[in-house]
Amino acid sequence: MGQVELITILGPTASGKTTLAVALARHLDTEIISADSRQVYRQMNIGTGKDLGDYMIEGTNIPYHLIDICEPGTKYNVFQYQHDFFNIFHRLRKKGKVPILCGGTGMYIEAVLKGYKLLDVPPNPELRNSLKEKSLPELEKILTSYKTLHNKTDVDSAQRAIRAIEIEEYYRNKSPEKNEFEAINSFIIGIDMNRELRRKKISVRLQSRLDEGMVDEVRKLIDAGIQPDDLIYYGLEYKYLTLYITGKLTYKEMFRQLEIAIHQFAKRQMTWFRGMERRGFTIHWIDASIPTEEKIMRFAQIDALLDIKNI
């Protein structure tokens, strides 16, 4: 398969991606580049599941990148991510390292592995105005009519759906002709988790994060001047907790609706990853329930990883 330039670890939310990435990074003396569309924001820690303490293993801090790089309330996108990623990737390669790309945002992962030429899509006020009265299901139905590449896994708020449609419309008229970056030869590890275990881990983790102070985290962001609509834009925890804090939902309604939304999100993530396989990616799946040490041993025996250690 040629010289491996990057290891990619992907999987649905709550599958243990970071734990494996950190252990493998220590094993290979390398660094981690995050592929999470929400962990880029500062002060959004519990809700995005940063778990920064997980980047220390046996007293060793594993360097990570593309976490806490912009302010809450802003709207980071895949165009920015791609350029930020390649700056870090090339710097690490010059140091002789094979970085580990780790995350669950399929669009971010695919955009860098294939080196797609992306466009910096400006706002379209006229289009936004024409869509503002439509419900999320109506907007999702519109999105299904498009065939171009866009991350539909994160679309769980009307604002994000409208932005997705805005991007698709822009690409319909200004589709880039060639890739901007070279495709990367990456060894891809996928963490697979059966539906029952996935649902259990998601529910347990949600309760744990609420116990850790996730409501207070969102309330502090609002108190600091972040507009509720901007937090709702980020979807999932920030959408439903904001609706609770602003009195739109009771606590019980918030918990139930958020739990369902996270389950649906995990399902969409897996749909994206299976789609990547249909688009030509080879993903080496491993059972999430296997202990981390055993995962490391299994992949250390694969020629691709042995080649990495000899670079």
SVG drawing of the C-alpha trace seen along z (x, -y; Angstrom):
<svg xmlns="http://www.w3.org/2000/svg" viewBox="-42 -40 55 49">
<polyline fill="none" stroke="black" stroke-width="0.4" points="0.0,0.0 3.0,-2.3 4.5,-4.3 1.9,-5.2 1.8,-9.0 -1.0,-9.1 -3.0,-6.9 -6.7,-7.7 -8.8,-6.5 -12.6,-7.0 -15.8,-5.8 -19.1,-6.9 -19.4,-9.1 -18.5,-7.3 -16.6,-4.5 -13.3,-5.2 -11.4,-6.8 -9.3,-9.1 -8.2,-6.3 -6.9,-4.2 -5.3,-7.2 -3.4,-8.2 -2.2,-4.7 -1.1,-4.3 0.6,-7.7 2.7,-6.8 3.5,-3.5 4.7,-5.2 6.1,-8.4 3.8,-10.7 1.1,-13.3 -2.6,-13.5 -4.6,-15.8 -8.3,-16.1 -11.0,-15.7 -13.9,-17.0 -16.0,-19.9 -16.9,-21.2 -13.8,-20.6 -12.1,-23.5 -14.0,-25.9 -12.6,-27.2 -14.7,-27.0 -16.9,-24.3 -15.3,-21.4 -17.8,-19.1 -20.4,-19.3 -17.9,-18.5 -16.3,-15.7 -12.7,-17.0 -11.6,-15.0 -8.2,-16.6 -7.0,-14.5 -7.1,-11.5 -4.1,-12.8 -1.9,-11.9 -0.8,-8.3 1.4,-6.8 2.8,-10.3 3.4,-11.2 1.5,-14.1 0.6,-13.2 0.6,-16.4 -2.7,-17.2 -3.7,-19.7 -6.8,-21.5 -8.5,-21.6 -9.3,-25.0 -8.3,-27.0 -11.2,-29.5 -13.7,-31.4 -17.3,-30.2 -19.9,-32.0 -17.8,-31.8 -18.5,-29.4 -15.5,-27.3 -15.9,-25.2 -14.3,-22.4 -12.6,-24.9 -10.7,-26.3 -10.1,-22.9 -8.5,-21.5 -6.0,-24.3 -5.2,-24.2 -4.8,-20.4 -2.3,-20.5 -0.2,-23.1 0.2,-20.8 0.4,-17.6 3.3,-18.9 5.1,-20.2 4.9,-16.9 6.0,-15.0 9.1,-17.1 9.9,-16.1 9.7,-12.4 6.5,-11.6 3.4,-9.8 0.5,-11.8 -2.7,-10.2 -5.9,-11.8 -8.6,-11.1 -12.3,-12.0 -15.8,-11.4 -16.5,-14.2 -16.6,-12.3 -16.5,-15.3 -13.4,-16.7 -11.6,-13.3 -12.6,-12.7 -11.7,-16.2 -8.1,-15.9 -7.5,-12.3 -8.7,-13.0 -7.3,-16.5 -10.5,-17.9 -10.4,-21.5 -12.9,-23.3 -14.4,-26.7 -14.8,-29.4 -18.6,-29.8 -19.9,-33.3 -23.3,-33.9 -26.3,-34.1 -28.9,-36.3 -31.6,-35.9 -31.4,-32.1 -31.3,-32.2 -34.4,-34.4 -36.3,-32.0 -35.5,-29.0 -36.0,-30.6 -39.6,-29.5 -38.9,-25.8 -38.7,-23.2 -35.7,-21.0 -37.3,-17.9 -38.2,-20.1 -34.6,-21.3 -33.3,-17.8 -35.5,-16.7 -34.0,-19.5 -30.5,-18.4 -31.2,-14.8 -31.6,-16.2 -28.0,-17.2 -25.2,-14.8 -22.1,-16.8 -19.9,-16.3 -21.1,-17.9 -21.2,-16.7 -24.8,-15.8 -24.0,-14.0 -23.8,-17.3 -27.0,-18.8 -29.3,-18.6 -30.4,-22.3 -32.2,-24.4 -29.3,-26.9 -26.8,-24.1 -29.2,-22.7 -29.6,-26.1 -25.8,-26.6 -25.5,-23.1 -28.0,-24.0 -26.2,-27.3 -22.9,-25.4 -24.6,-23.0 -26.1,-25.8 -22.8,-27.6 -21.0,-24.4 -23.7,-23.8 -22.5,-26.9 -18.9,-27.0 -17.7,-23.4 -13.9,-23.3 -12.1,-21.6 -9.3,-19.8 -7.9,-18.9 -6.0,-21.6 -3.9,-19.2 -2.4,-15.8 -4.3,-12.8 -2.8,-11.2 -1.9,-7.5 -3.5,-6.8 -4.0,-3.5 -7.6,-3.8 -8.8,-2.1 -12.5,-2.1 -13.9,-1.4 -17.1,0.6 -19.6,0.9 -22.8,2.9 -26.0,0.9 -26.9,2.0 -23.5,1.2 -23.4,-2.1 -26.7,-3.2 -25.7,-2.2 -22.4,-4.1 -24.1,-7.2 -26.7,-7.3 -24.2,-6.7 -21.9,-9.4 -24.7,-11.9 -25.7,-11.5 -22.0,-11.7 -21.5,-15.0 -24.6,-16.5 -23.3,-15.5 -19.9,-17.1 -21.6,-20.5 -22.5,-20.6 -25.6,-22.8 -23.4,-25.4 -20.9,-25.3 -23.6,-26.4 -25.1,-28.9 -21.6,-30.6 -21.3,-30.9 -24.7,-32.6 -23.8,-34.9 -20.5,-35.7 -22.5,-37.2 -22.7,-34.2 -26.1,-34.5 -28.4,-31.5 -28.9,-31.1 -25.2,-30.8 -25.1,-28.0 -28.1,-26.3 -26.2,-26.3 -23.6,-23.9 -26.3,-21.3 -26.6,-18.3 -25.7,-19.2 -25.5,-23.0 -28.8,-23.0 -30.8,-21.2 -29.1,-22.7 -29.7,-26.2 -33.3,-25.4 -33.6,-24.2 -31.7,-27.2 -33.9,-29.6 -37.1,-27.9 -38.1,-26.3 -37.7,-22.7 -38.1,-21.2 -35.1,-19.3 -36.8,-16.0 -37.7,-17.0 -34.1,-18.2 -32.6,-15.0 -35.0,-12.8 -34.7,-14.8 -30.9,-15.1 -30.4,-11.4 -32.4,-10.6 -30.5,-13.2 -27.1,-11.7 -28.2,-8.2 -29.3,-9.5 -26.1,-11.3 -24.0,-8.2 -26.1,-6.3 -25.5,-9.0 -21.7,-8.9 -21.7,-5.2 -23.7,-5.8 -21.0,-8.3 -18.1,-5.9 -19.8,-3.0 -20.2,-5.5 -16.5,-6.2 -15.9,-2.5 -18.2,-2.6 -16.2,-5.7 -12.9,-3.6 -11.5,-3.9 -10.3,-0.8 -11.2,-0.9 -9.8,1.8 -12.6,2.3 -12.0,3.4 -14.5,4.2 -14.8,1.4 -15.2,3.9 -11.6,5.3 -9.2,3.9 -6.9,1.1 -3.8,3.1 -5.1,5.8 -6.1,3.3 -2.5,2.0 -1.1,5.5 -3.4,6.3 -2.5,3.3 1.2,3.4 1.3,6.7 0.1,5.2 2.8,4.5 1.7,0.9 2.3,0.0 5.6,1.9 6.7,-0.2 5.7,-3.3 8.0,-2.5 10.9,-2.1 10.5,-5.5"/>
</svg>
